[in-house]
Amino acid sequence: MENIGDRLKSVRKSKKMTLKQISEKTNLSISFLSQVEHAKCSVTLESLMKISEALEVSPSFFFSDQKGQEIKSKIAVHKQQSLEEDMAVSNFTYKDLSGNFPNQTFLPTLVTLQPRNEGGRALAHNGQEFIFVLEGTLTVIFEDGELALQAGESLHMESTTPHNWLNKTNEAIKFLYVSSR
């Protein structure tokens, strides 16, 4: 199975784009993008959203096990067996819950954040985010403070507000993350 870096490089080359062009569109460094392509570093979901916008692909493209497959119908069913396929990225584990639905306008993802780890630096991107905490206490960091979300609580926000996730506990956190493009 291809990793995120392989897919990034493949779609970038198919669109005849340079790392510099992607860097300019995403405000991510050329060095960082190169490291992602070569699987030498991890990438946050926020950075992946920026990259998918720049490449004009759905974020699920990076998680799908059937790259490039087009679905002719307007419905995608995500079967239980494919939920077992995790994409481990640093302190996170992502599960794409959407299947291969074409032209997605939002991306539902199950995220597991390991104990005592953060999601990286605060990032902002286009769109909106919805978070629903399933297990644990998720701390969301903003420029002017933080918010602790307990299991059963949710947050809906504009993604243009710089933010970050943090697990201050000794337990893994699971949450549903839905982001729009």
Contacts in CASP RR format, 6 or more apart in sequence:
PFRMAT RR
TARGET T0000
AUTHOR 0000-0000-0000
METHOD contacts of the structure
MODEL  1
MENIGDRLKSVRKSKKMTLKQISEKTNLSISFLSQVEHAKCSVTLESLMK
ISEALEVSPSFFFSDQKGQEIKSKIAVHKQQSLEEDMAVSNFTYKDLSGN
FPNQTFLPTLVTLQPRNEGGRALAHNGQEFIFVLEGTLTVIFEDGELALQ
AGESLHMESTTPHNWLNKTNEAIKFLYVSSR
1 65 0 8 1.000
2 10 0 8 1.000
2 67 0 8 1.000
3 39 0 8 1.000
4 36 0 8 1.000
4 39 0 8 1.000
4 43 0 8 1.000
4 48 0 8 1.000
4 62 0 8 1.000
4 87 0 8 1.000
4 89 0 8 1.000
5 36 0 8 1.000
5 37 0 8 1.000
5 38 0 8 1.000
5 39 0 8 1.000
6 37 0 8 1.000
6 39 0 8 1.000
7 61 0 8 1.000
7 62 0 8 1.000
7 67 0 8 1.000
8 33 0 8 1.000
8 36 0 8 1.000
8 37 0 8 1.000
8 51 0 8 1.000
8 55 0 8 1.000
8 62 0 8 1.000
9 37 0 8 1.000
10 67 0 8 1.000
11 55 0 8 1.000
11 57 0 8 1.000
11 61 0 8 1.000
12 18 0 8 1.000
12 19 0 8 1.000
12 22 0 8 1.000
12 37 0 8 1.000
12 55 0 8 1.000
15 55 0 8 1.000
15 56 0 8 1.000
17 54 0 8 1.000
17 55 0 8 1.000
19 30 0 8 1.000
19 33 0 8 1.000
19 34 0 8 1.000
19 37 0 8 1.000
20 30 0 8 1.000
21 54 0 8 1.000
22 28 0 8 1.000
22 33 0 8 1.000
22 51 0 8 1.000
22 54 0 8 1.000
22 55 0 8 1.000
23 29 0 8 1.000
23 30 0 8 1.000
23 33 0 8 1.000
25 50 0 8 1.000
25 53 0 8 1.000
25 54 0 8 1.000
26 33 0 8 1.000
26 47 0 8 1.000
26 50 0 8 1.000
26 51 0 8 1.000
26 53 0 8 1.000
26 54 0 8 1.000
27 50 0 8 1.000
28 47 0 8 1.000
28 50 0 8 1.000
28 51 0 8 1.000
32 41 0 8 1.000
32 47 0 8 1.000
33 51 0 8 1.000
35 41 0 8 1.000
36 43 0 8 1.000
36 47 0 8 1.000
36 51 0 8 1.000
42 89 0 8 1.000
42 90 0 8 1.000
42 91 0 8 1.000
42 92 0 8 1.000
43 51 0 8 1.000
43 89 0 8 1.000
44 89 0 8 1.000
44 90 0 8 1.000
44 92 0 8 1.000
44 119 0 8 1.000
44 120 0 8 1.000
44 123 0 8 1.000
45 59 0 8 1.000
45 89 0 8 1.000
45 92 0 8 1.000
45 94 0 8 1.000
45 109 0 8 1.000
45 111 0 8 1.000
45 177 0 8 1.000
45 179 0 8 1.000
46 123 0 8 1.000
46 125 0 8 1.000
46 159 0 8 1.000
47 123 0 8 1.000
48 59 0 8 1.000
48 62 0 8 1.000
49 59 0 8 1.000
49 107 0 8 1.000
49 125 0 8 1.000
49 159 0 8 1.000
49 179 0 8 1.000
49 181 0 8 1.000
50 123 0 8 1.000
50 125 0 8 1.000
52 58 0 8 1.000
52 59 0 8 1.000
52 61 0 8 1.000
52 62 0 8 1.000
52 181 0 8 1.000
53 125 0 8 1.000
53 126 0 8 1.000
53 181 0 8 1.000
58 102 0 8 1.000
58 103 0 8 1.000
58 104 0 8 1.000
58 107 0 8 1.000
58 181 0 8 1.000
59 104 0 8 1.000
59 107 0 8 1.000
59 179 0 8 1.000
59 181 0 8 1.000
60 96 0 8 1.000
60 98 0 8 1.000
60 99 0 8 1.000
60 100 0 8 1.000
60 101 0 8 1.000
60 104 0 8 1.000
60 107 0 8 1.000
61 67 0 8 1.000
61 68 0 8 1.000
62 87 0 8 1.000
63 87 0 8 1.000
63 94 0 8 1.000
63 96 0 8 1.000
63 109 0 8 1.000
64 96 0 8 1.000
64 99 0 8 1.000
64 100 0 8 1.000
65 82 0 8 1.000
65 85 0 8 1.000
66 100 0 8 1.000
69 100 0 8 1.000
70 102 0 8 1.000
71 100 0 8 1.000
71 101 0 8 1.000
71 102 0 8 1.000
75 101 0 8 1.000
76 98 0 8 1.000
76 99 0 8 1.000
76 100 0 8 1.000
76 101 0 8 1.000
77 99 0 8 1.000
78 97 0 8 1.000
78 98 0 8 1.000
78 99 0 8 1.000
82 99 0 8 1.000
83 95 0 8 1.000
83 97 0 8 1.000
83 110 0 8 1.000
85 95 0 8 1.000
86 93 0 8 1.000
86 94 0 8 1.000
86 95 0 8 1.000
87 93 0 8 1.000
87 94 0 8 1.000
87 95 0 8 1.000
87 96 0 8 1.000
88 94 0 8 1.000
90 117 0 8 1.000
90 119 0 8 1.000
91 113 0 8 1.000
91 114 0 8 1.000
91 117 0 8 1.000
91 118 0 8 1.000
91 119 0 8 1.000
91 167 0 8 1.000
92 111 0 8 1.000
92 112 0 8 1.000
92 113 0 8 1.000
92 114 0 8 1.000
92 119 0 8 1.000
93 111 0 8 1.000
93 112 0 8 1.000
94 109 0 8 1.000
94 110 0 8 1.000
94 111 0 8 1.000
95 109 0 8 1.000
95 110 0 8 1.000
95 111 0 8 1.000
96 107 0 8 1.000
96 108 0 8 1.000
96 109 0 8 1.000
97 108 0 8 1.000
97 109 0 8 1.000
97 110 0 8 1.000
97 176 0 8 1.000
98 104 0 8 1.000
98 107 0 8 1.000
98 108 0 8 1.000
104 181 0 8 1.000
105 180 0 8 1.000
105 181 0 8 1.000
106 178 0 8 1.000
106 179 0 8 1.000
106 180 0 8 1.000
106 181 0 8 1.000
107 178 0 8 1.000
107 179 0 8 1.000
107 180 0 8 1.000
107 181 0 8 1.000
108 176 0 8 1.000
108 177 0 8 1.000
108 178 0 8 1.000
109 176 0 8 1.000
109 177 0 8 1.000
109 178 0 8 1.000
109 179 0 8 1.000
110 134 0 8 1.000
110 174 0 8 1.000
110 175 0 8 1.000
110 176 0 8 1.000
110 177 0 8 1.000
111 174 0 8 1.000
111 175 0 8 1.000
111 176 0 8 1.000
111 177 0 8 1.000
112 172 0 8 1.000
112 173 0 8 1.000
112 174 0 8 1.000
113 119 0 8 1.000
113 138 0 8 1.000
113 165 0 8 1.000
113 167 0 8 1.000
113 172 0 8 1.000
113 173 0 8 1.000
113 175 0 8 1.000
114 167 0 8 1.000
114 172 0 8 1.000
115 167 0 8 1.000
115 169 0 8 1.000
115 170 0 8 1.000
115 171 0 8 1.000
115 172 0 8 1.000
116 167 0 8 1.000
116 168 0 8 1.000
116 169 0 8 1.000
116 170 0 8 1.000
117 166 0 8 1.000
117 167 0 8 1.000
118 141 0 8 1.000
118 164 0 8 1.000
118 165 0 8 1.000
118 166 0 8 1.000
118 167 0 8 1.000
119 164 0 8 1.000
119 165 0 8 1.000
119 166 0 8 1.000
120 164 0 8 1.000
121 164 0 8 1.000
122 141 0 8 1.000
122 142 0 8 1.000
122 143 0 8 1.000
122 162 0 8 1.000
122 163 0 8 1.000
122 164 0 8 1.000
123 162 0 8 1.000
123 163 0 8 1.000
123 164 0 8 1.000
124 159 0 8 1.000
124 160 0 8 1.000
124 161 0 8 1.000
124 162 0 8 1.000
124 163 0 8 1.000
125 159 0 8 1.000
125 160 0 8 1.000
126 159 0 8 1.000
126 160 0 8 1.000
126 181 0 8 1.000
127 158 0 8 1.000
127 159 0 8 1.000
127 160 0 8 1.000
127 179 0 8 1.000
127 180 0 8 1.000
127 181 0 8 1.000
128 156 0 8 1.000
128 157 0 8 1.000
128 158 0 8 1.000
128 159 0 8 1.000
128 179 0 8 1.000
128 180 0 8 1.000
129 155 0 8 1.000
129 156 0 8 1.000
129 157 0 8 1.000
129 159 0 8 1.000
129 177 0 8 1.000
129 178 0 8 1.000
129 179 0 8 1.000
129 180 0 8 1.000
130 154 0 8 1.000
130 155 0 8 1.000
130 156 0 8 1.000
130 176 0 8 1.000
130 177 0 8 1.000
130 178 0 8 1.000
130 179 0 8 1.000
131 138 0 8 1.000
131 140 0 8 1.000
131 149 0 8 1.000
131 154 0 8 1.000
131 155 0 8 1.000
131 156 0 8 1.000
131 175 0 8 1.000
131 176 0 8 1.000
131 177 0 8 1.000
131 178 0 8 1.000
132 152 0 8 1.000
132 153 0 8 1.000
132 154 0 8 1.000
132 175 0 8 1.000
132 176 0 8 1.000
133 149 0 8 1.000
133 150 0 8 1.000
133 151 0 8 1.000
133 152 0 8 1.000
133 153 0 8 1.000
133 154 0 8 1.000
133 173 0 8 1.000
133 174 0 8 1.000
133 175 0 8 1.000
134 151 0 8 1.000
134 152 0 8 1.000
134 174 0 8 1.000
134 175 0 8 1.000
134 176 0 8 1.000
135 151 0 8 1.000
135 171 0 8 1.000
135 172 0 8 1.000
135 173 0 8 1.000
135 174 0 8 1.000
135 175 0 8 1.000
136 150 0 8 1.000
136 151 0 8 1.000
136 169 0 8 1.000
136 171 0 8 1.000
136 172 0 8 1.000
136 173 0 8 1.000
136 174 0 8 1.000
137 148 0 8 1.000
137 149 0 8 1.000
137 150 0 8 1.000
137 151 0 8 1.000
137 168 0 8 1.000
137 169 0 8 1.000
137 173 0 8 1.000
138 148 0 8 1.000
138 149 0 8 1.000
138 165 0 8 1.000
138 166 0 8 1.000
138 167 0 8 1.000
138 173 0 8 1.000
138 175 0 8 1.000
139 146 0 8 1.000
139 147 0 8 1.000
139 148 0 8 1.000
139 149 0 8 1.000
139 165 0 8 1.000
139 166 0 8 1.000
139 167 0 8 1.000
139 168 0 8 1.000
140 146 0 8 1.000
140 147 0 8 1.000
140 148 0 8 1.000
140 149 0 8 1.000
140 155 0 8 1.000
140 163 0 8 1.000
140 164 0 8 1.000
140 165 0 8 1.000
140 166 0 8 1.000
141 163 0 8 1.000
141 164 0 8 1.000
141 165 0 8 1.000
141 166 0 8 1.000
142 161 0 8 1.000
142 162 0 8 1.000
142 163 0 8 1.000
143 161 0 8 1.000
143 162 0 8 1.000
146 166 0 8 1.000
147 155 0 8 1.000
149 155 0 8 1.000
149 175 0 8 1.000
157 163 0 8 1.000
159 179 0 8 1.000
159 180 0 8 1.000
167 173 0 8 1.000
END
